[in-house]
Amino acid sequence: MTTVANHSGTAAHAAVTSVNGDATSSGTSSSGTILGDARAGKYLTFQLNKEEFGIPVLQVREIMGLQDITAVPNTPDHVKGVINLRGRVIPVLCLRSRFGMAAAEHTGRTCIIVVKVRGEGGDVPLGVIVDEVSEVVNIGAADIENTPDFGVGVPSPYLSGMAKVKDRVKILLDIDQLLGQLPGHTASQEISALM
């Protein structure tokens, strides 16, 4: 079940809470048969550097305001450290840093989205810092296009597609792939090193 902690984007938070407990992907029927693009479904959208990104709601565990983060030595720049979430130590990464974007001052809308990613021993909670949570949107298969080819030397396996929503493009992320694209690391190795 997704919970929401003290943050100003209440409409998005309420929507995440209401859909995560009972949502099934709109790409599958109740019998599990794929009805089209498996990427179709509900996404939590957020902003980084004025660009909009989306992650599947079913991977979102919680949204919370920024809090004190304990730094961990000898970790990559985008790994900001760990937080104590109700007695559990959760690694926290900055998506701005992970994407090579310039650092920005945190505001009252900067928040941590706690997501579940696939680890060797099952799902692992991980916090990601974003500039601002936008909304939960239902994205149909007809509104999703494959990621364009950006040329040689520009890998993008963590981009699951591009969604056209209200005359804007939202970049859909495969959070498991994103956290596994570190040179010499897998997502589970990086997460295990912090826990």
MARTORRO-645940 format. One record per residue (C-alpha): residue in one letter; x, y, z. Coordinates in steps of 0.001 Angstrom, whole numbers, plus 500000, padded with zeros to 6 digits. Layout:
<nodes>
AXYZ
...
</nodes>
This chain:
<nodes>
M500000500000500000
T501290503466499176
T501336506096501862
V501881509790501567
A503797511937503984
N503632515686504450
H504067517276500984
S502336520042499061
G501232518098495925
T498169516647497647
A496218515775494491
A499033513552493218
H499515512028496657
A495847511226497093
A495725509692493629
V498780507504494326
T497216506335497574
S493884505533495930
V495229503644492916
N498156501699494297
G496226499393496581
D493784498178493950
A495317499062490594
T495923496589487845
S497794497611484739
S495471498734481998
G497695496701479688
T496369493433481154
S492960491924481674
S491831490449484986
S492929487052483670
G496453488382483000
T496151488455479212
I498089491312477626
L495667493672475871
G498220495819474093
D501213497821475203
A502230496596478676
R503565500100479381
A500029501516479458
G498672502315482905
K498860504819485744
Y502044506845486217
L503216509199488933
T504700512189487104
F507342514494488502
Q509655517256487369
L513419517456487062
N514898520612485583
K511467521607484159
E511176518305482248
E508434515831483138
F509084512173483894
G506818509306484876
I507208506069486806
P504571503350487159
V502361503973490197
L502649500325491155
Q506347500892491933
V505680503897494188
R505598503145497908
E505503506619499441
I506047510324498784
M507597512454501514
G509117515854502000
L512875516208502025
Q514481515209505312
D517934514799506826
I520011512340504813
T523016510599506361
A525892510620503857
V527699507342503153
P531414507590502248
N532803506274498953
T529507506224497065
P528830507724493612
D527851511421493486
H524190510648492812
V523933508476495942
K523121511019498632
G523067508596501562
V520424506908503678
I517348507856505695
N515536506168508558
L512010505394507356
R510015504066510284
G512942502020511574
R514213500863508178
V517356502246506515
I516540503357502956
P519185504450500387
V518461507821498716
L519611508876495250
C519339512228493479
L517865511808489991
R519246515195488915
S522771513925489611
R522021510528488100
F521019512226484826
G524019514578484854
M521855517676485401
A523170520726487228
A522428520836490944
A519537523058492028
E518587524541495346
H515945522529497164
T512538524157497521
G509403523407499519
R508284521191496628
T511464519078496490
C510595515620497742
I511643512001498044
I509686509336496190
V510192505928497780
V510023503296495059
K510426499548495043
V513079498178492722
R513944494590491923
G516880493300493933
E518487489871494105
G516404488984497163
G513146490568495974
D511771494110495995
V513941496701497744
P512777500194498814
L514837503101497530
G514301506868497777
V514800509194494816
I514967512984495164
V512940514924492579
D512253518643492100
E508487518348492340
V505699515776492102
S503133516712489431
E500189514316489189
V499045510767488554
V498000510235484958
N496450507283483166
I498406506771479952
G496906504608477222
A498863502493474761
A497972504864471890
D499684507725473750
I503024505927474216
E505756505905471595
N509016503997471667
T512095505938472726
P513725507544469684
D517220506462468645
F519590509117469969
G522552507796467986
V525640505743468674
G527055506060472166
V523802507274473752
P522384504277475622
S518862504700476956
P517540501322478146
Y516104503004481264
L513685504988479081
S510614502821478597
G508940505258476211
M507640508739475518
A504066509600476468
K501988512317474812
V499787513863477506
K497931517183477101
D500186518423474267
R503313517646476317
V505805514814476262
K506456512912479466
I509528510686479635
L508581507265481024
L511291505637483144
D512034501997483844
I513268502576487395
D514778499063487649
Q516849499650484493
L517752503193485537
L519304502071488782
G521091499183487096
Q522904501303484484
L525931502192486600
P529321501189485196
G530414497985486892
H527322497783489097
T523879496326489099
A520987497898490945
S521019495148493533
Q524784495497494155
E524461499257494633
I521508498930496980
S523052496048498939
A526208498086499488
L524171500731501303
M522078498431503470
</nodes>
